Amino acid sequence: MRESLYKRLYDAVFEENLEVKKQKLLQLQKELNEQGFRGETIYPLYEHFSKSFPGFTVPAFNIRGMTFDIARTIFRVAKRLNVGTVIFEIAKSEIGYTRQRPLEYATVILTAGYVEDYRCPIFIQGDHFQLNRRAFFSNPQAEKNTLKELIKEAVTAQFYNIDLDASTLVELEKQSVDEQQRLNYEVTAELAEFVRSIEPEGITINLGGEIGEIGGKNSTPEELRAFMNGFKRSFRRGIGISKISVQTGTTHGGVVLPDGRVAEVAVDFNVLKTLSRIAREEYGLAGAVQHGASTLPEEAFYKFPEAECIEVHLATGIQNFLYDHPALPKDFREKIYAYLKVNLKNEWKEDMTESQFIYKTRKKGFGIFKKDWWDLDPQIKQTILSDMEDIFEKIFRALNVVNTAELVEKVYRKTE
């Protein structure tokens, strides 16, 4: 059955008729649910975190390409190491350039879990469900409605974890911190209320907020308190957010140097720990979340549990591993790069070297060449994925999530 299910998944993913594709994916998801493989909310676990930090940081992986194969690899390593808590996520921006709508992404992840017989909860998350600043200030209601439609689509697809990101609306030119954060907390509260109005019966969707756009200045306790106090005044519908994303020095994708190397960055783990404790002790949240961490050096990952960080988001490092692996055929890589240089040349800024342009745009090669990535020679994929297993094991060990399956099972048994 596992082999036939994969063939049906492949057929559904590359079905050109969108309505037929939707029906095929819905049928697959229904069958997977019947076998016990469904999207779950991490809310019960984060409620446990809110009472006392348990000493581990949850990894959240954004998979942009070779999604089924990489998800299988993550599940396989997690199962071997008794890891009970791992998140699979996709950002609003990634949905577009990787050509993976929520229903497709969720069904691919669930199928991978089924094939590997991973029996811990499968958490699927909408990452950076974000408002476009320019579009918002041009027409606030239209931009909010667009995001609400995406949220509804994601929830229907069993994304029961959503990171609401209105940090793009922060107005640092305002005098008081409350005024700076006002649009952020008011819009986050409105979106959170919308989620509560559409969530399935018996499920509390886990929600996150964000106080500092990643890549800007480090977040402060004053900003966290202004956001949370404002959110509490604005939110009027049951359970609010359970985590808060903060800025501590990282940049999404890393900062690429002219020669193509990624510059080293310094995460302020003291800021992270301070904000995580304020979130937990003063507002009853699980704690703080770190974005943009996958390009950090390996030794940095051991510091996240020490800083009481509850969740860390990992995307670009996986992408870089794929593109830079020596087993990836050179002609395939160059075909993608050649396409980008011709068709995305409007994104090539004057001060960019070719290496910087390729590094910044190659993420878009996952959507344009999605079928080519899926159809890579199995031996080539096996070589890459075998090496990738080592990376995931190091991440799981560094974040201290090895042997967490029993705790997760205990938490979820209580909620049944």
Phi, psi and omega per residue, in radians:
M1 nan -0.638 -3.107
R2 -1.065 -0.731 -3.140
E3 -1.172 -0.734 -3.141
S4 -1.175 -0.599 3.113
L5 -1.138 -0.705 3.110
Y6 -1.096 -0.738 3.136
K7 -1.078 -0.680 3.105
R8 -1.213 -0.629 3.090
L9 -1.099 -0.824 -3.139
Y10 -1.027 -0.776 3.141
D11 -1.088 -0.703 -3.131
A12 -1.208 -0.765 -3.111
V13 -1.035 -0.673 -3.064
F14 -1.815 0.276 3.013
E15 -1.199 2.245 -3.066
E16 -1.438 -0.523 3.105
N17 -1.352 1.983 -2.994
L18 -1.096 -0.656 3.134
E19 -1.225 -0.714 3.085
V20 -1.111 -0.733 3.111
K21 -1.033 -0.805 3.137
K22 -1.027 -0.799 -3.122
Q23 -1.126 -0.686 3.111
K24 -1.122 -0.744 3.138
L25 -1.189 -0.699 3.115
L26 -1.098 -0.704 3.115
Q27 -1.135 -0.733 3.102
L28 -1.088 -0.799 -3.120
Q29 -1.099 -0.676 3.100
K30 -1.043 -0.797 -3.141
E31 -1.158 -0.661 3.099
L32 -1.145 -0.734 3.093
N33 -1.030 -0.717 3.139
E34 -1.114 -0.454 3.099
Q35 -1.551 0.036 3.106
G36 1.663 0.159 -3.135
F37 -1.901 1.843 -3.080
R38 -2.532 2.851 3.039
G39 -1.203 2.464 -3.131
E40 -2.186 2.773 3.033
T41 -1.652 2.418 3.114
I42 -1.518 0.070 -3.077
Y43 -0.951 -0.817 3.138
P44 -1.016 -0.666 3.124
L45 -1.193 -0.711 -3.130
Y46 -1.266 -0.432 2.994
E47 -1.138 -0.656 3.058
H48 -1.117 -0.746 3.096
F49 -1.023 -0.671 -3.031
S50 -1.112 -0.408 -3.133
K51 -1.498 -0.614 -3.137
S52 -2.901 2.209 -3.130
F53 -1.129 2.173 -3.017
P54 -1.492 0.028 3.036
G55 1.657 0.168 3.078
F56 -2.410 2.769 -3.121
T57 -2.009 2.257 -3.092
V58 -1.367 2.174 3.065
P59 -1.423 2.386 3.090
A60 -2.127 2.036 -3.047
F61 -1.807 2.190 2.980
N62 -1.637 2.016 -3.109
I63 -1.857 1.984 -3.029
R64 -1.649 -0.478 -3.115
G65 -2.606 2.806 -3.047
M66 0.881 0.736 -2.943
T67 -1.038 -0.818 -3.115
F68 -1.090 -0.798 -3.090
D69 -1.168 -0.728 -3.129
I70 -1.234 -0.693 3.087
A71 -1.065 -0.744 3.072
R72 -1.008 -0.743 -3.123
T73 -1.107 -0.763 3.115
I74 -1.094 -0.807 3.125
F75 -1.069 -0.710 -3.095
R76 -1.114 -0.782 3.128
V77 -1.201 -0.715 3.130
A78 -1.073 -0.719 3.139
K79 -1.148 -0.733 -3.126
R80 -1.145 -0.609 -3.087
L81 -1.695 0.116 3.106
N82 1.066 0.693 3.111
V83 -1.489 2.168 -3.071
G84 -1.818 -0.030 -3.028
T85 -2.489 1.824 3.087
V86 -2.536 2.418 -3.092
I87 -1.904 2.423 2.996
F88 -1.929 2.151 -3.032
E89 -2.378 2.831 3.034
I90 -2.528 2.345 -3.113
A91 -1.454 2.787 3.097
K92 -0.938 -0.790 -3.128
S93 -1.148 -0.659 -3.120
E94 -1.178 -0.581 3.121
I95 -0.940 -0.695 -3.128
G96 -1.262 -1.010 -2.986
Y97 -1.397 -0.232 3.020
T98 -1.694 -0.109 3.139
R99 0.984 0.882 3.101
Q100 -2.275 1.686 3.065
R101 -1.221 2.800 -3.074
P102 -0.909 -0.776 -3.102
L103 -1.095 -0.737 3.112
E104 -1.121 -0.847 -3.092
Y105 -1.042 -0.838 -3.117
A106 -1.088 -0.743 -3.108
T107 -1.183 -0.646 3.080
V108 -1.104 -0.791 -3.141
I109 -1.099 -0.802 -3.121
L110 -1.125 -0.660 3.100
T111 -1.134 -0.706 3.096
A112 -1.090 -0.716 3.087
G113 -1.110 -0.679 3.111
Y114 -1.138 -0.803 -3.122
V115 -1.067 -0.651 3.131
E116 -1.564 -0.012 3.135
D117 0.919 0.853 3.107
Y118 -1.479 2.044 -2.962
R119 -1.789 0.039 3.025
C120 -1.435 2.886 3.136
P121 -1.000 2.468 3.107
I122 -1.825 2.023 -3.080
F123 -1.765 2.105 3.120
I124 -2.021 2.258 -2.933
Q125 -2.265 2.438 2.949
G126 -1.513 1.979 -3.074
D127 -1.688 2.453 3.117
H128 0.779 0.985 2.979
F129 -1.328 1.631 -2.755
Q130 -2.019 2.623 3.046
L131 -1.650 2.373 3.059
N132 -1.334 2.143 -3.028
R133 -1.045 -0.852 -3.091
R134 -1.113 -0.775 -3.133
A135 -1.123 -0.668 -3.128
F136 -1.110 -0.844 -3.080
F137 -1.268 -0.288 3.044
S138 -1.414 -0.747 -3.130
N139 -2.680 1.500 -3.043
P140 -0.944 -0.819 -3.054
Q141 -1.160 -0.705 3.135
A142 -1.097 -0.732 -3.132
E143 -1.188 -0.692 3.089
K144 -1.129 -0.708 3.135
N145 -1.122 -0.664 3.104
T146 -1.071 -0.763 3.140
L147 -1.208 -0.632 3.109
K148 -1.108 -0.638 3.091
E149 -1.116 -0.715 3.096
L150 -1.141 -0.751 3.107
I151 -1.017 -0.795 3.141
K152 -1.079 -0.751 3.111
E153 -1.068 -0.747 -3.107
A154 -1.186 -0.779 -3.141
V155 -1.078 -0.729 3.104
T156 -1.062 -0.526 -3.134
A157 -1.498 0.055 3.125
Q158 1.418 0.551 2.871
F159 -1.455 1.704 -3.112
Y160 -1.800 0.392 3.058
N161 -2.492 2.141 -3.057
I162 -2.400 2.243 3.051
D163 -1.691 1.877 3.118
L164 -1.428 2.206 -3.047
D165 -2.220 1.668 3.028
A166 -1.851 0.293 -3.140
S167 -1.127 -0.329 3.082
T168 -1.149 -0.244 -3.101
L169 -1.692 -0.011 3.134
V170 -1.053 2.356 -3.110
E171 -1.997 1.562 -3.054
L172 -1.172 -0.280 3.128
E173 -1.306 -0.253 3.101
K174 -1.199 2.724 -3.016
Q175 -1.313 -0.887 -3.073
S176 -1.636 2.717 3.121
V177 -1.121 -0.631 3.106
D178 -1.081 -0.756 3.126
E179 -1.147 -0.644 3.110
Q180 -1.072 -0.689 -3.046
Q181 -1.638 -0.058 -2.982
R182 -0.985 -0.949 -3.134
L183 -1.075 -0.625 3.127
N184 -1.049 -0.934 -3.066
Y185 -1.294 -0.564 -3.141
E186 -1.211 -0.764 3.141
V187 -1.234 -0.682 3.073
T188 -1.036 -0.747 3.119
A189 -1.103 -0.745 3.132
E190 -1.089 -0.763 3.135
L191 -1.182 -0.665 3.107
A192 -1.097 -0.714 3.092
E193 -1.108 -0.644 3.105
F194 -1.118 -0.753 3.114
V195 -1.034 -0.805 -3.131
R196 -1.073 -0.495 -3.107
S197 -1.344 -0.287 -3.082
I198 -2.074 -0.047 -3.066
E199 -1.190 2.545 -3.129
P200 -1.094 2.644 3.128
E201 -1.051 2.348 3.102
G202 1.501 -0.014 -3.124
I203 -2.114 2.221 2.998
T204 -1.762 1.825 -3.138
I205 -1.124 2.325 3.136
N206 -1.406 2.234 -3.085
L207 -2.083 2.511 3.046
G208 -2.177 2.716 3.029
G209 -2.108 3.089 -3.118
E210 -2.529 2.367 -3.082
I211 -1.886 -0.298 -3.121
G212 -2.463 2.148 -3.113
E213 -1.094 2.290 -3.072
I214 -1.079 2.280 -3.124
G215 1.870 -0.155 3.115
G216 -1.686 -2.722 -3.132
K217 -1.276 2.775 -3.137
N218 -1.117 2.537 3.116
S219 -1.254 2.746 -3.108
T220 -2.200 2.782 3.051
P221 -1.013 -0.614 3.137
E222 -1.106 -0.710 3.116
E223 -1.166 -0.726 3.130
L224 -1.079 -0.804 -3.125
R225 -1.168 -0.691 3.120
A226 -1.096 -0.758 3.135
F227 -1.130 -0.870 -3.062
M228 -1.168 -0.713 3.113
N229 -1.120 -0.714 3.102
G230 -1.172 -0.696 3.118
F231 -1.091 -0.768 -3.122
K232 -1.109 -0.611 3.094
R233 -1.232 -0.559 -3.003
S234 -1.581 -0.489 -3.029
F235 -1.539 2.288 -3.026
R236 -2.320 0.443 -3.036
R237 -2.411 1.410 2.996
G238 1.244 -2.307 -3.047
I239 -1.420 2.283 -3.118
G240 -1.565 -2.305 3.121
I241 -1.579 2.789 -3.140
S242 -2.135 0.023 3.139
K243 -2.711 2.820 -3.109
I244 -2.407 2.230 3.096
S245 -1.518 2.384 -3.068
V246 -2.270 2.863 3.085
Q247 -1.820 2.207 -3.112
T248 -2.274 0.196 3.078
G249 2.243 -0.129 -3.102
T250 -1.571 2.903 3.066
T251 -2.339 2.370 3.110
H252 -1.006 2.218 3.119
G253 1.466 -0.189 -3.083
G254 1.389 2.920 3.071
V255 -1.719 2.056 -3.071
V256 -1.652 2.326 -3.141
L257 -1.446 2.889 -3.116
P258 -0.961 -0.510 -3.134
D259 -1.527 0.065 3.089
G260 1.680 -0.172 3.101
R261 -1.326 2.648 3.119
V262 -1.597 2.217 -3.110
A263 -1.213 2.564 3.083
E264 -1.308 2.459 3.099
V265 -2.167 2.742 -3.125
A266 -1.954 2.030 3.062
V267 -1.445 2.322 3.084
D268 -1.498 1.607 -3.085
F269 -1.214 -0.388 3.074
N270 -1.186 -0.722 3.071
V271 -1.062 -0.799 -3.113
L272 -1.035 -0.786 -3.117
K273 -1.184 -0.733 3.131
T274 -1.065 -0.818 -3.104
L275 -1.206 -0.637 3.120
S276 -1.114 -0.716 -3.138
R277 -1.211 -0.679 3.088
I278 -1.086 -0.777 -3.137
A279 -1.036 -0.712 -3.073
R280 -1.360 -0.858 -2.974
E281 -1.400 -0.554 -3.080
E282 -1.712 -0.439 -3.023
Y283 -2.200 0.029 3.075
G284 1.229 0.342 3.075
L285 -1.445 2.955 3.059
A286 -1.229 -0.629 3.133
G287 2.592 -2.805 -3.065
A288 -1.731 2.679 -3.110
V289 -2.031 2.476 3.102
Q290 -1.902 2.119 3.048
H291 -1.703 2.929 2.967
G292 1.058 0.722 -3.006
A293 -1.858 -0.146 -2.944
S294 -1.223 -0.311 3.127
T295 -1.672 0.139 3.087
L296 -1.278 2.729 3.075
P297 -1.122 2.679 -3.036
E298 -0.961 -0.686 -3.064
E299 -1.168 -0.358 -3.127
A300 -1.189 -0.499 -3.045
F301 -1.150 -0.481 3.121
Y302 -1.183 -0.347 -3.069
K303 -1.450 -0.302 -3.105
F304 -1.128 -0.815 3.067
P305 -1.107 -0.615 3.114
E306 -1.104 -0.574 -3.141
A307 -1.506 0.096 3.132
E308 1.039 0.565 3.046
C309 -1.325 2.290 -3.038
I310 -1.548 -0.379 -3.034
E311 -2.715 2.416 3.114
V312 -2.276 2.356 -3.047
H313 -1.748 2.308 -2.990
L314 -2.298 2.033 -3.082
A315 -2.385 -1.117 -2.973
T316 -1.115 -0.578 3.127
G317 -1.062 -0.661 3.092
I318 -1.164 -0.770 3.103
Q319 -1.020 -0.827 -3.114
N320 -1.090 -0.685 3.132
F321 -1.041 -0.734 3.130
L322 -1.132 -0.932 -3.056
Y323 -1.130 -0.599 -3.020
D324 -1.659 -0.026 -3.098
H325 -1.200 2.328 -3.099
P326 -1.089 -0.360 -3.140
A327 -1.374 -0.296 3.112
L328 -1.200 2.174 -3.081
P329 -0.977 2.303 -3.101
K330 -1.061 -0.678 -3.108
D331 -1.169 -0.577 3.095
F332 -1.185 -0.799 3.121
R333 -1.061 -0.798 -3.112
E334 -1.176 -0.551 3.084
K335 -1.089 -0.742 3.102
I336 -1.130 -0.829 -3.107
Y337 -1.086 -0.708 3.130
A338 -1.090 -0.715 3.106
Y339 -1.077 -0.798 -3.105
L340 -1.076 -0.734 -3.092
K341 -1.148 -0.521 3.141
V342 -1.516 -0.805 -2.962
N343 -1.639 -0.288 3.111
L344 -2.063 0.427 -3.070
K345 -1.108 -0.342 3.074
N346 -1.175 -0.284 3.108
E347 -1.623 -0.023 -3.120
W348 -1.514 1.724 -3.109
K349 -1.323 2.714 -3.040
E350 -1.029 -0.590 -3.076
D351 -1.550 0.129 -3.134
M352 -1.617 2.380 2.907
T353 -1.367 2.951 3.106
E354 -1.080 -0.684 3.140
S355 -1.091 -0.701 3.120
Q356 -1.178 -0.717 3.115
F357 -1.077 -0.819 3.140
I358 -1.070 -0.785 -3.116
Y359 -1.066 -0.707 -3.089
K360 -1.281 -0.518 -3.004
T361 -1.864 -0.219 -3.005
R362 -1.172 -0.292 3.048
K363 -1.021 -0.519 -3.111
K364 -1.323 -0.197 3.065
G365 -1.227 -0.276 3.141
F366 -1.260 -0.628 3.123
G367 -1.388 -0.813 -3.106
I368 -1.068 -0.674 -3.100
F369 -1.944 0.572 -3.058
K370 -0.965 -0.825 -3.104
K371 -1.145 -0.631 3.115
D372 -1.106 -0.690 3.097
W373 -1.132 -0.772 3.123
W374 -1.094 -0.601 -3.014
D375 -1.637 0.175 3.077
L376 -0.982 2.600 3.122
D377 -0.890 2.256 -3.105
P378 -0.947 -0.613 3.135
Q379 -1.177 -0.672 3.099
I380 -1.132 -0.812 3.124
K381 -1.070 -0.709 -3.128
Q382 -1.081 -0.698 3.120
T383 -1.106 -0.791 -3.137
I384 -1.155 -0.823 -3.074
L385 -1.191 -0.554 3.084
S386 -1.092 -0.751 3.090
D387 -1.208 -0.584 -3.140
M388 -1.164 -0.521 3.079
E389 -0.972 -0.699 3.131
D390 -1.102 -0.669 3.125
I391 -1.115 -0.820 -3.125
F392 -1.132 -0.663 3.101
E393 -1.087 -0.740 3.123
K394 -1.096 -0.705 3.127
I395 -1.127 -0.827 -3.132
F396 -1.051 -0.732 -3.128
R397 -1.210 -0.738 -3.120
A398 -1.126 -0.664 -3.124
L399 -1.450 -0.059 3.026
N400 1.197 0.537 3.129
V401 -1.673 0.010 3.059
V402 -1.120 2.407 -3.141
N403 1.083 0.703 3.053
T404 -1.822 -0.016 -3.065
A405 -1.073 -0.684 -3.106
E406 -1.151 -0.721 3.111
L407 -1.088 -0.797 -3.135
V408 -1.084 -0.757 3.119
E409 -1.059 -0.717 3.142
K410 -1.116 -0.766 3.139
V411 -1.080 -0.773 -3.064
Y412 -1.360 -0.444 3.071
R413 -1.153 -0.606 3.139
K414 -1.176 -0.513 -3.065
T415 -1.506 -0.178 -3.095
E416 -1.333 nan nan
